Amino acid sequence: MGRRIIYFSIAIAIILLLAFMQGGCGNALLENLIVDVERATNNILIINTDGNGTTVPSGEVIVKSGEVVNISATPNTGYVFISWTGTGITFGNRYSADTTVSLAGKTATITANFADALSVLNLTVNSGGNGVTNPSGTIFALPANPVSITATPDFGYEFVNWEIIGGVPAPVFGDENSANTTVTVSAVSSIIQANFNLLQYQLNVTNDGNGTTTPSGDVTVDHGVPQSITATPATDYIFKNWNVESGTADIDNSSSASTTATLTNGPATIMANFEYGFKLFYGAWKPGSISINRCYSDWTNHQVISSINVGPMMGIVLDKGGKKVYLTDAQYRKIQRCDFDLSDPTGIVNTGLFAPYGIALDTANNVLYWSDFGMPQVKSIDLGSMDENLIADYQTVPQCRYPQGMAFHNNKVFWVERQYRLIFEYDVVTQGLTSWSIAGMNVPTDIAISPSRGNSGYLYCTDNASPYFIHIFDIESKTFVNSFTGPWYKPMGIAIDDQNGLMYITSPFDSEV
């Protein structure tokens, strides 16, 4: 290829020299060379007629790659234009005398076709709306000569069929149900129409099993038309959100139980998700009044149930998957368990307790941990086998003198020691026990963990002595981060709603949460 270019360049140089030396003959030679170069480097379009009219341009036309060429046909007197024909090309509108053409390859030949004005028929091609046709409007057609017709729907619509509007004898379609077909006319004037319909899709509306939806199951919806959807939670549940399980759906407000879903790209499945409404459980104990309370996370729908015979409840933890509540009962010296609706109360640890306080749950391994500042000791129980295990006590770990609040995070059990102001950290995998100082506190009481903060989470600890701070520590570095106070008196229990960025604190001396 490189040599051919060199030889071609040398030839041009020689011809330019000859043109300079030979005057007019050289100029003609140069002009012919330029034409040959254009032919070699571009595309060739040859425009013919059937002899009954003229075209502009005509004959051989040099066309650049990708160029769109304007073409025009003019009939002779007594004739009318019928159509353009040709292969290897694309017409703007082959039935229009003034249109455009583009080439698919290096060369192509097209022909302008005309007919005697007295022998042609009128064919009008309409769209019923929501699409376009080619040809469009009124054209001339020849008897017994099929005319190619095409129907293209707008976005969101589909072609239905071709319909005869007028003409006797009636036009004959190649296939009236095909968007690309032919029509043959024999009447002086015929009218046909392309019909389109709005697309329809199947919307499947389902739920996670904790509520119902309206509609439910499969429902047929129109393209682009919003479908009303409503989610109704089961008892004790609240609506969470809508999500698209498959396909594409535009949900107007995925956080609203009553909203709309719109389909524009085919079938889709959407799901209504619910969650257990009662996320906060707290104990209330006064002489002559013992109760367990529950409410929603927005602190609404409080329910007080006093069917469980318990004393002062120092610790409480939830098993969301198993829908169980575990709590420490300091008066009756028990670890109690009941259902989320507080039915079926059962004492799962009934002996060996003096003043159970903190409680934590490892749901992955089904193990419950508790602290007892009266013994003092920290123990666990396998909720499957009900085997108990001693983690630490005052005899083996002298600084474990008053263990209180507990938390479980990342395969570790944490508890706060009140007298020596320590955080103990027990690794359930290695069974290693370490501790770190929280010396800046006065009476550390309870702890909670925010997993999303820091590299390994932040630990929050209540201080039951003035000035009643909440202290924050980084678990990874085991260092103090910050402290703050608020409108509470002698804060004790603490819980973190990490997802919603909320913290809950019990202040029993104020009888407040």
Secondary structure, 3 states (H helix, E strand, C coil): CHHHHHHHHHHHHHHHHHHHHHCHHHHHHHHHHHHHHHHHHCEEEEEEECCCEEEECCEEEEECCCCCEEEEEEECCCEEEEEEEECCEEECCCCCCEEEEEECCCEEEEEEEEEECCCCEEEEEEECCCEEEECCEEEEECCCCCEEEEEEECCCEEEEEEEEEECCCCCEECCCCCCEEEEECCCCEEEEEEEEEECEEEEEEEECCCEEEECCEEEEEECCCCEEEEEEECCCEEEEEEEEEEECCEECCCCCCEEEEECCCCCEEEEEEEEECEEEEEEEEECCEEEEEEEECCCCCCEEECCCCCCCEEEEEEECCCCEEEEEECCCCEEEEEECCCCCCEEEECCCCCCEEEEEEECCCCEEEEEECCCCEEEEEECCCCCEEEEEECCCCCCCCCEEEEEEECCEEEEEECCCCEEEEEECCCCCEEEEECCCCCCEEEEEEECCCCCCCEEEEEECCCCCCEEEEECCCCEEEEEECCCCCCCCCEEEECCCCEEEECECCCCEC
